[in-house]
Amino acid sequence: MPGLAHALAEYIDRHKPEDVLFRTTRGNLIRRDYFNAEVLKPAIFSAGVPADMTFHDLRHTFASTALAEGVPISEVSRWLGHESITTTVDLYGHLVPEASERARTALDNAFASALGSA
C-alpha cells in the first residue's frame, strides 16, 4: 500500500482516532483557516496546481469525476456527507443527463415483450 493510503493507515493505527481523524497538538479540532494556510496551501504549492484552488474545489472534482465514471449519485451523496440526496442532485444532477436515457432504455427493455405482442 504505497503513498497516501499507507501514510493514513499508519497514522490511524498510531493515533487511534475515535471521531475526528486530525486534531491539533493540543487535541482541538483543526480550524478551517489553519488547515487552509498550514496544510492545503503548502500542498497546492508543492503539487504545482493553481494557487487559488480550494478544498471545496477538491470536493467538486471528486463528485464530478465519480459521476462521470458511473458511480451512482446516491453513493456520491453519501461520500460527500450530504444529509439529503436532494442536495447532491441539485448540485450535480446536470452531470448525469444520461440517467434519463438509461431509465427509458430500462423501461423499454422491461416491457419489450409486451410492446412486441401488442
C-alpha positions in Angstrom: 0.0 0.0 0.0 2.1 2.9 -1.2 1.8 6.6 -0.7 -1.0 8.5 1.0 -3.1 5.4 1.8 -0.2 3.9 3.6 0.6 7.1 5.5 -3.0 7.4 6.6 -3.2 3.8 7.6 -0.1 4.2 9.8 -1.5 7.5 11.3 -4.8 5.8 12.2 -3.1 2.8 13.7 -0.7 5.0 15.7 -3.3 7.6 17.0 -6.5 5.5 17.1 -8.8 8.5 16.4 -12.3 8.0 17.7 -14.3 10.5 15.8 -12.1 13.1 14.0 -9.0 12.0 12.1 -6.8 15.0 12.6 -6.6 17.4 15.6 -4.1 20.0 16.7 -1.2 19.1 19.0 -3.4 20.3 21.9 -6.2 17.9 20.9 -8.5 20.6 19.5 -10.4 20.4 16.2 -8.4 21.8 13.3 -9.9 25.1 12.2 -10.6 25.7 8.5 -8.4 28.8 8.3 -5.5 26.9 9.9 -6.0 23.9 7.6 -6.1 26.1 4.5 -3.0 28.1 5.5 -0.8 25.4 7.0 -1.8 22.2 5.2 -3.8 22.8 2.0 -2.0 25.8 0.5 1.5 24.3 1.0 0.3 21.1 -0.6 -1.2 23.0 -3.5 2.1 24.9 -4.0 4.1 21.7 -3.8 1.8 20.0 -6.3 2.1 22.9 -8.7 -1.7 23.3 -9.1 -3.4 26.7 -9.4 -2.8 28.7 -6.2 -6.4 29.7 -5.9 -7.7 26.1 -5.6 -9.8 25.5 -2.5 -10.8 22.4 -0.5 -14.3 22.8 -1.9 -12.8 22.6 -5.4 -11.5 19.2 -4.4 -15.0 18.1 -3.3 -16.4 19.2 -6.6 -13.7 17.5 -8.6 -14.3 14.3 -6.7 -18.0 14.4 -7.2 -17.8 15.3 -10.9 -15.2 12.6 -11.6 -17.1 9.9 -9.7 -20.3 10.7 -11.5 -18.6 10.9 -14.9 -17.2 7.4 -14.2 -20.6 6.0 -13.5 -20.7 6.0 -9.7 -24.3 6.2 -8.6 -25.3 9.6 -7.4 -26.6 8.1 -4.1 -23.1 6.8 -3.3 -21.5 10.2 -4.2 -24.1 11.8 -1.9 -23.1 9.5 1.0 -19.4 10.0 0.4 -19.8 13.8 0.4 -21.8 13.6 3.6 -24.8 15.3 2.3 -27.8 15.0 4.7 -30.1 14.5 1.8 -29.5 13.2 -1.7 -31.6 16.2 -2.9 -28.6 18.4 -2.2 -26.4 16.2 -4.3 -28.9 16.0 -7.2 -29.4 19.8 -7.0 -25.7 20.4 -7.3 -24.6 17.6 -9.6 -27.7 16.2 -11.3 -26.8 18.0 -14.5 -23.7 15.9 -14.7 -25.7 12.7 -15.2 -28.1 13.6 -18.1 -27.7 10.0 -19.5 -29.6 8.8 -16.4 -32.9 9.7 -18.2 -31.8 7.7 -21.3 -30.8 4.8 -19.1 -34.3 4.9 -17.4 -36.0 4.9 -20.8 -33.9 2.1 -22.1 -34.5 0.0 -18.9 -38.3 0.5 -19.3 -38.2 -0.3 -23.0 -36.3 -3.5 -22.3 -38.5 -4.5 -19.4 -41.7 -4.0 -21.5 -40.2 -5.2 -24.8 -42.2 -8.4 -24.8 -45.5 -6.6 -24.0 -44.7 -4.0 -26.7 -43.9 -6.7 -29.2 -47.1 -8.6 -28.6 -49.4 -5.5 -29.0 
